[in-house]
Amino acid sequence: MPSRFDEVADELYALPRDEFTAARTERAKAAKARRPDLAKQIGGLRKPTVAAWLVNQVSRRHADDVGQLADLGEQLRSAHQKLAGNDLRTLSRQRNELIRKLSGFASTIAAEAGVAYSDAAERQVEATFEAAVSTPDAAAEVLAGRLSTALTPSSSEDWLAAALAASPRTKTSGPPPKKPAPKKPPEKPAATKPRKDPDAERRRAALDEAREKLASARNDRDEARQAMQELSDRAEKAAAVVTDLRERLDEAVKEERALRKEAFGARKALTAAEKAADEAGRRLEEMESFGRRR
């Protein structure tokens, strides 16, 4: 049974990306009085990057297609263990086709939401779906639809390329075209037991750490780029409003000047009319006075 935190998290990560922060603040504030621990958990939820948000939406809208990634991962690992080269190639092709399909879904969702699906976002989306094939844990995270950052495929997936390269040799029906030997040399499971390198573990750990740092840096960069884009869009809208107001102000100033000019003319006409009325009044009084004297 899902907890209250799970319900709130599902609700938040299903929202449009630009509504996440305000909704998170509101939910945390509502929980603070009765459940301070829940409020702290909610406040700790990170706003998803563009790539993570798109993956979340794809997982929610196309859960069956995303679920196939985990199934393909299991089949690929099984085929590798059996050294089934043809199966590996077929499954790998299916994986690539499915990831392209899911990336297409992400592009559609981005267009509907008015979000730019940049090359960087596309790479991160596809890398996240590749990670879902790489490990069951990553597949579960993707299916949950609550990612805040993109995922990177596990380095353990390197077995796939090695297996695909080695697989043709495991399927030959006869001896290789070499000089006959008196005795068949013992089979060496090179495909399953590569020669151990004493420094391999250290290099792998350093590589994983470098990949994590790169992913984190790219996520931070994408967040900053998205924030800059959002502010630029708002600035352009504000500039458009300012331009409109200036145009309206210019029109109002012109109209004011024209009206003042007309008012000035009307004032002059009024003055002239008043003088004419006064003159006519005086003449009338003179005529009336002259008539009375006679």
PEQUIGI-V758842 format. One record per backbone hydrogen bond with DSSP energy under -1.0 kcal/mol. NH is the residue of the N-H (numbers start at 1). CO is the residue of the C=O. Records with the same first field share a line. If there is no record, write none. Layout:
# PEQUIGI-V758842
NH->CO / CO
This chain:
# PEQUIGI-V758842
7->3
8->4
9->5
10->6
11->7
12->8
13->9
15->12
19->16
20->17
23->19
24->20
25->21
26->22
27->23
28->24
29->25
30->26
31->27
32->28
35->31
39->35
40->36
41->37
42->38
43->39
44->40
45->42
49->148
53->49
54->50
55->51
56->52
57->53
58->54
59->55
60->56
61->57
62->58
66->62
67->63
69->66
71->67
72->68
73->69
74->70
75->71
76->72
77->73
78->74
79->75
80->76
81->77
82->78
83->80
84->79
85->83
88->84
89->85
90->86
91->87
92->88
93->89
94->90
95->91
96->92
97->93
98->94
99->95
100->96
101->97
102->98
103->99
104->100
105->101
106->102
107->103
108->104
109->105
110->106
111->107
112->108
113->109
115->110
118->116
122->118
123->119
124->120
125->121
126->122
127->123
128->124
129->125
130->126
131->127
132->128
133->129
134->130
135->131
139->135
140->136
141->137
142->138
143->139
144->140
157->154
158->155
159->156
160->157
162->158
163->159
164->160
165->161
166->162
167->163
169->166
170->167
171->168
178->176
190->188
193->189
200->197
203->199
204->200
205->201
206->202
207->203
208->204
209->205
210->206
211->207
212->208
213->209
214->210
215->211
216->212
217->213
218->214
219->215
220->216
221->217
222->218
223->219
224->220
225->221
226->222
227->223
228->224
229->225
230->226
231->227
232->228
233->229
234->230
235->231
236->232
237->233
238->234
239->235
240->236
241->237
242->238
243->239
244->240
245->241
246->242
247->243
248->244
249->245
250->246
251->247
252->248
253->249
254->250
255->251
256->252
257->253
258->254
259->255
260->256
261->257
262->258
263->259
264->260
265->261
266->262
267->263
268->264
269->265
270->266
271->267
272->268
273->269
274->270
275->271
276->272
277->273
278->274
279->275
280->276
281->277
282->278
283->279
284->280
285->281
286->282
287->283
288->284
289->285
290->286
291->287
292->288
293->289
294->290
